[in-house]
Every structure is written in structure tokens, then in C-alpha cells.
């Protein structure tokens, strides 16, 4: 199955974690890496509308990364 081996950045992605909070940029990088894998899955499963929606979300995550938070 297509996907990614992305892991939450140090600091954790869980609201219940007691470590430092993720920055917007760290969260955007993590989300973008997950969305890349999901986009591949949607394309390979011939789900064009879902792939489109994921692509839109991926573009937003990439914009957040570029803005630096």
C-alpha cells in the first residue's frame, strides 16, 4: 500500500502530550507528509474527487510551511 512513514515531530502531535507544543510550521510539515501518501492512495484507487480534495489540503499545508507560521 502506498503511504508514508512520517512520524509526528519531536514534541508530539497529541494534545495530551506533556512536551513542548508543535509549531504551526512543524504541524504543517507533518500534515503535508501524511497528505502526500494519502494522495497516492486515492489516485491508485481511482478516487479522483478525493485525490483532488487531498491535493487542496496539501496545497494549504505547503502554504503554511512556506509562511513560516
C-alpha positions in Angstrom: 0.0 0.0 0.0 1.3 3.5 -0.9 1.9 5.7 2.0 4.5 7.4 4.1 6.5 6.6 7.2 6.1 10.1 8.6 6.2 10.4 12.3 5.0 13.2 14.5 7.8 15.7 15.0 9.5 15.8 18.4 7.2 17.4 20.8 4.4 15.1 19.8 1.2 15.7 17.9 -1.1 14.6 20.7 -2.9 17.3 22.7 -2.4 15.1 25.8 1.4 15.1 25.5 3.3 16.9 28.2 6.2 18.0 26.0 6.5 21.3 24.1 3.8 22.2 21.7 4.2 21.8 17.9 4.8 25.0 16.0 2.5 25.7 13.1 5.3 25.0 10.7 6.1 21.6 12.3 2.5 20.7 12.2 2.2 21.8 8.6 5.2 19.7 7.6 3.9 16.6 9.3 0.4 17.0 7.8 1.8 17.6 4.3 3.9 14.4 4.6 0.8 12.4 5.5 -1.3 14.0 2.8 1.3 13.1 0.1 0.8 9.4 1.0 -3.0 9.8 1.1 -3.0 11.4 -2.3 -1.1 8.5 -3.8 -3.6 6.1 -2.3 -6.5 8.0 -3.7 -5.0 8.2 -7.1 -4.1 4.5 -7.2 -7.6 3.6 -6.0 -9.1 5.7 -8.8 -10.8 8.2 -6.5 -10.3 11.4 -8.4 -12.5 13.7 -6.4 -11.0 12.5 -3.1 -7.5 13.0 -4.6 -8.5 16.5 -5.6 -9.7 17.3 -2.1 -6.5 15.9 -0.6 -4.5 18.0 -3.1 -6.2 21.1 -2.0 -5.4 20.3 1.7 -1.8 19.6 0.7 -1.5 22.9 -1.0 -2.8 24.6 2.1 -0.3 22.7 4.3 2.5 23.7 1.9 1.4 27.3 2.1 1.5 27.1 5.9 5.0 25.7 5.7 6.2 28.4 3.4 4.7 31.2 5.5 6.8 30.1 8.5 3.9 30.2 10.9 
